[in-house]
Structure formats: structure tokens, C-alpha cells
């Protein structure tokens, strides 16, 4: 059975997550859940603020939001509330509809 990592590679998509946690905390979390993507650290919260994942730099955590960005750097799709269990399936379905 194919996994999401194979589907992402076939679709020529690069996925990464961004968290306010430290690099070491993110590494442990990603390994624990076997993420098929990188989990980047945004300890100064600049990325979270730029993409609307936090209302202030004092926010305790980032919201689970997602963007699909095309090769030109333009946002193709935005998901303001992400369900981690079904999100990749939703992205693939939406990309097929856009295609």
C-alpha cells in the first residue's frame, strides 16, 4: 500500500510544518508520529504571524492551518482549520478538482 510520502513525491509536492516549539522538541514530535514531512521551528513566531497562524507573538501555540503554494510562490489553496487525519486526502482531492 502506498503512503502519503509516495503520493507527495509523485505529485511533486513538498510539505513542511511549522511550529513554535524548539528544533529539538519538533524533532522528537515528528519522530514520535513518523511525519512524512519536515517540521520547522518558528521560535520567534515570524512565520506564524505572517501566515495568520497566531494573533500575536504572545500566543501560546499556532493554529493548525495549511497553505498550498505553487512553484511561483503564490497561495493556491488555504485551509484555516486542518484535521490532521484527513488533510492530505483533502488536498489531493482539491488539487484534482483545480487541475
N, C-alpha and C positions, 0 to 999 in steps of 0.2 A: 504494500500500500504506500502510495506517495504521501509525503508530508508537506507541510506548508513551506518549508525551506526549498524543496524542489519546485513547488509551484511559483514561488517568488523568483527563483533563478530563471525558470522558463519564461516568465513574464517580463524579465529584465527589470525587476523592481528591487530597489534597495530599501530596506526598512531599518529604522532605528528608533529606540525610545529615548526619552529624555526625562530625567528625574532630578529632584533637588538634593538627593542623597549623595554621599561621597562616592568616589570611584570604587573604593574597596567594598562599601555596602552594596553598590549596584552590581559589582562582580558576583558577590555572594548570592544576591537575589536572583540574578539572571541564571547562574549555575543551578540554583535550587529548583527553578521552574523550567530549566532547559529551553530558554528562549532561543528561537531560530534567528535572532537579530541582535544587534549591539544595543546596549543600554548605556547612554551617555550621562555624564554628571553635569548638572547645571547649578552648582552650589551658589553662584551669585544671582541666579534666577533671571538672568538676562533673556534667555531663550523663552522661558515660561511666560515672562511678561510680554515679549514681542509677539507671541502667538496666542495670547489670551488664556493661557492655562492657569494663571493666577491673577487675582485682582490687585495684589500689592506684593512688594518684596518681603513683607512680613507674613505672608500666607504660610500656613504650616505644611501644606502639600499642594501639588499641582493637580488640576482636574485631568481626568482621562479624556483627552481629545486627540484627534488624529487628522492629519492632512496628507493628501496625495499630491505630490509636487512633480510637475512634468520636467523633462530634461532642460527646458529653458528657465526653470526656477519659478514657474507660475503655479499657483494653487489650482489644481483640477477639481478636487473633491475635499470637503470638510465634514468632519463628524464631531459635533460638540459633546456627545455622550457616547463613550465607547464601552461595549460589552466585550471584554477580552475573549470570551468563549466563542463568539460568533463573528468577531470583527473582520478577520481576514476573508472569510467567506463573503461577507457583505461587500468588501472592497472589490473582490474578483467579480461578483455579480454586477456591481455598478460600473466597473470598467468595461465589461462585455456590453452593457446597455449603451454606454457612451461611444463604444467602438464603432 
